[in-house]
Amino acid sequence: MSMKFTQLQCKEVICVSDGRRLGFITDVLVEVPEGNVCAIVVPGPCRILGVAGRHDDYVIPWNCIRRIGPDIVLVDVKCDDCRVPRKGSALPF
């Protein structure tokens, strides 16, 4: 199966272990010489009504993806284990 990044970017990510909606894919991590996709990136939830930035991003390894459907991506991962601090976050909370 082949898919363009723009098609993947429009899909919502849902964790199958607890049913949590993580958000929409914004980026992918690619191994440069090989060209393999190694992870997807989903921005963390908004802080204080969305005006104070976001919490940490979710970086979900490719091997944790269980199914890619027409509208959603199902992942099997512990959400706290895949959180990565956002770069450039100036807010302490």
N, C-alpha and C positions, 0 to 999 in steps of 0.2 A: 504494500500500500504506500502510495506517495501522497504528500500533502504539502501545500505551500504554508509558509509561516503566517501569512495573513489569514488563512483558514483556521489555523491553530489558535491564533490570537483572539478570535471571536468566541472561544469556548469557555464555559464556566467550569471550574474545578470543584469537585465534591469529594470529600473524604468518606469512604465506604464504612470505616470502622465506627464513626459516630454520626454520620449524616451531615456534618458541618459543611456549609458553603464557604469555601476559601476565597473565592473571587475569580477574576478572569486572568488568563495568561497574558503577560505583558512582554515576556522575553524568554529566550532559550539560551542555554549554555552549550557551546559546541567545542569539541576537541579539534583544534585547528588543523594539524597535518592530516588527520584521518577523515575529518568532516562528520564525525558521529555526534549526535545530540546526546548529551549526558545528563541534562536536567532542564526543568521548566521553572520559570520564576513567576510568582503570583504576589502582587503587592499586599502588604498587611492591611488590616482594617483601619479605618479613619479614626483619628483622635478628636475629641471634643467638637462634635458637629461638623467634622470635616475641614475646619479652618486651622487646625493646629498640626497639620501634617498627617503622617501615618505611622503605625507601629512597624515592627520588623517585617521584612519580606519573607515569604515562604520559598525556599529553593528545594524543589522536589526532584529527587533522582529519577531518571528515566525508567529504571527497573521497578519503581513503585507504582507506575501507571498500570492499571488493570484493564481499562477499556477506554477507547476514544470513540465517542458516538457523534451523531450529527450536530448536537448542541452542547454536550457536556463531556468532561474528562473525569473518569472515576479513578481515584488514587487510594492506595492502602498504605498510609503512613501515619505516624504519631505527629500531630501538628507541632508540638513543642520541640520535637527533635529536628525539624527542618527549618526553624526560624533563623534568619541571618539578619544582623543589624543593617539598617538602611545607611547607605553612604551619604554624607552631607547632612545628617540629621542634627540640628543644633539644639533641639529641645531636650531637656533632661528626662522627660517622662515618656 
